[in-house]
Amino acid sequence: MIDSIPFIDFGGNGRILHFAHPNAYPPAGFRQFLEPLTENFHVYAIEHRPLWPGSRPEEMTGWRIIADDLIRFFDQMSWQQVIGVGHSLGAVATLYAAVSRPDLFSHLILIEPVMLPPAILQKFAENPEVGVFSKMVDGALKRRKRWASREVAFERFRRKSVFNRFSDEALWDYVNSATRDAGNGSFELVFPREWEARFYAMPPQTVWEAVKQLTQPTLAIRAAETDTVFPQAWQLWQELQPNATFVELPDCGHMLTLERPSQVAAIIQNYLNQAS
């Protein structure tokens, strides 16, 4: 366990807004999404445990450990009543932290949280070795982790469908944040693939119980072409949290904060303007 949790200060003025990043995407890569928010807020982003020196995937037995890290970080900074923004893994961690310590959050912005339908979670609990989760684990463990240069990495990523909607600028932000100089003339993956696989191997089972306990005003954002927030989950979320604001963004997928960064930032800004 490190003494002080690392973070990035994106700057800005106004109330504190904290961003919790997704699995396998370091926070520095979200510059285009977060910089517009610095016009009205002071924006920070924690570096999740997989980015800490010496962290081991085996220490994680559930996603709540990331929520506990968030709580520890907020206490480290002596924060309360923060605007909590989270994407995917970061959204679930923010949700869990807000339930455990409601004093820490004034508003929640939950973007594409990994809230799988109860039936899918039940099937996984009965047999975690089969189905899409097992394939995602295998895919993460086989992910390439070293390139001759960042230019080589960029060209390889540019050909992958998951990055189709990323602008070149957004993709370069990802490449620069997701790789580091390995010291031998090559560049290596910053976010360990074993950690990425660990999250896939244990999707959050108690997320729906947590949703029922939320008390903070919440903005829920879903991508129209998501492969994560299924229609039945989106509907259930609206039933369980009827006072929340629900927004669906067209022409984008799960990584909408990198595919449509300015649009997502504008949605958040408009919501918070109205909330204030």
Phi, psi and omega in degrees: 000128180280157183287321184227125184289128181287152181205168175244131175260107180278354178085190181113175181231150178110201183296155181282130175238124181248135179249126175255121192275165180284171173298130172076003180239100180301151187294333182298338181284355184260027183305314184294331178281320189271329183300320177299331181286342180289349178295333183232353182222156171268115191257129176234159175213122176291152167263117183295162186313321180300341180268359180279142176299130175080004180288149183236133179303329183296342181283349180264119177250003179176161185291344180296339178297328177287324174296319178297324176295320177300314180299315179298320179295314179299319177294323177301323181270356182059044181262151167212160176053047179272150170279113185263113178250132178217147179237126175059242175308315181297328177291318179294318178298319179295318178301310180299317180296322181293328177287318181290322183225076182299338179294342185278343190233133174267320180219154177238136172240105186252110186254117176048051179293151179279084180240085185283150179304143181308323181296321179291319178297322179295316179297320178294318180299326181284327181207085183287353185271357182237166173089194189296329182294318178299321178294322179292321177298311180299318180297319179295318182291337179266000184299137177297138184235007180212140180223156180291331179201167176291330177296320177295317178298316180302312182296324178292314180294324183301332181276350183274139184297328182298337181255011185304321185268000176285132169293163177301322180296316179295321180293322176295322175300318178296311182300315182293328180274332187269352179233158177216160179293122181277356176085002180231028180086005178234172179238142185237159179293133181281317184271109186303134181294334176293326176290316178304314180296325181299320178294318179296329185286346181217072179301149185294117185275337187254019187294325182288326174296323180291319180304319181298337185263356181294138178241346184279147170304134189229136169253122179254129182236129180233143174273137183298330181251034180296149170246018185237308181266092183291156182307319181293328176289319177300318179292316180297319178301316180295327178289323184278336181229067190295339181272356178285165176258127185244127182230132175246127183259123183284164171058040176203163180246200187304325182269046185298334179291344175253336177279319182228058188301315183291325180292316180294319178299320180294320178299316180295315180299315180297319179298313182291327175298316179291324181292331182275000000 
